[in-house]
């Protein structure tokens, strides 16, 4: 892997973001609105729900975690879509870049995009709602990391579709996370789901991540087996995601979609 | 003469459609080879296979003695491509685009290279402007700068002067002529501009329906077909091919 090429692709997106204030504001705007909205909902539930009684910030913390997942996945997809929209796709693939370098560069760039959006939103939760996500302590790092890996993995799945099917796959890029949200048990325990969906949900790392967040905030208990399960599932999905990306690239080379992807 | 590119029995099938059918040709070092043919005849498919963007169904492309299918990344370092159908990111300045591609191609002294290209291609006055704000002539010169950022030994030019005014077109043609001579580059030029092809190319391939229907120097082809210019040869060959079909 060449660090120079990874930096090159990173710079392509860094230049794009830094030169446009509206783009930066757009990155910050949605997470901030989302978190303010969930902040008020959280406040309401804290006051009126038995389950959330005295557990200030459970919903808001989960909302922040879910938004982190959402932004990482969307950021990854956006980087790919930017190349399609700007008709730069072919230029990118005739440059001597390995697939592993493309993935690494996009993973790093997606993290920067995600943090630009989410850090300001997280910072306002404390003065506005008196809540700090840092209450989750050290496990917070593992939860974020696990969510980021899953977000990137979803990004890889969608980008594989974009690579193979072109812009026609764009709508799926936007809707992919909404599909998983109900099964992720973000705001409620898994027992709420019907039996069949519980079995499906247990196959997703999200359930373990949000279960862990609630366990820490509601019961003040750190259950490392949840974190372990999440990482284990993430490793499997990430492996599948990377393999699928390689496979889609090879299929795109066979079917010719790298030539006319912007059309 | 050293052969930089060898294309052997190259074919591409999309499902049941044969886009390119067993074509073979070579490009020598320091040669500009013209690739002529009507739209949809397989020129872009051929170039895409030579660039490793498309996997051939049969045959192979050998560049500097190496098969592109097995050495894609190392060979891409030595090649580049411009086409009016692909663009550079519009929101990035000219300089930023060249920095990005300099990095992607592993150019060692990027600033010096950008300075050199910017002087040769007259980019100085708009080097810090956003690429999307440039005129088509300026964009074309920027694309050419991007295509030369890695000092390629093999260059693929797909309609490099399409939609340019005569003065810019002439500037680009003269520049291609000059760099090909100075840098001993091998160039494959796909164009619909017959005067351009006659001026720049030593040899020409005439393509139709995925096959090479004739080849030779522009003068030999004109003489062989008893026509006044390359355009008439092109029309004759394509009409014949159409009737045969």
Interface residues (C-beta under 8 A of the other chain):
Chain A: X2 X4 X5 X7 X8 X9 X11 X12 X15 X16 X19 X20 X82 X86 X87 X88 X89 X90 X91 X92 X93 X94 X95 X96 X97 X98 X250 X253 X254 X255 X256 X258 X259 X262 X263
Chain B: X14 X44 X45 X48 X51 X52 X53 X54 X55 X73 X74 X76 X77 X79 X80 X81 X83 X85 X86 X87 X88 X89 X90 X91 X92 X93 X96 X99 X100 X101 X102 X103 X104 X105 X106 X130 X146
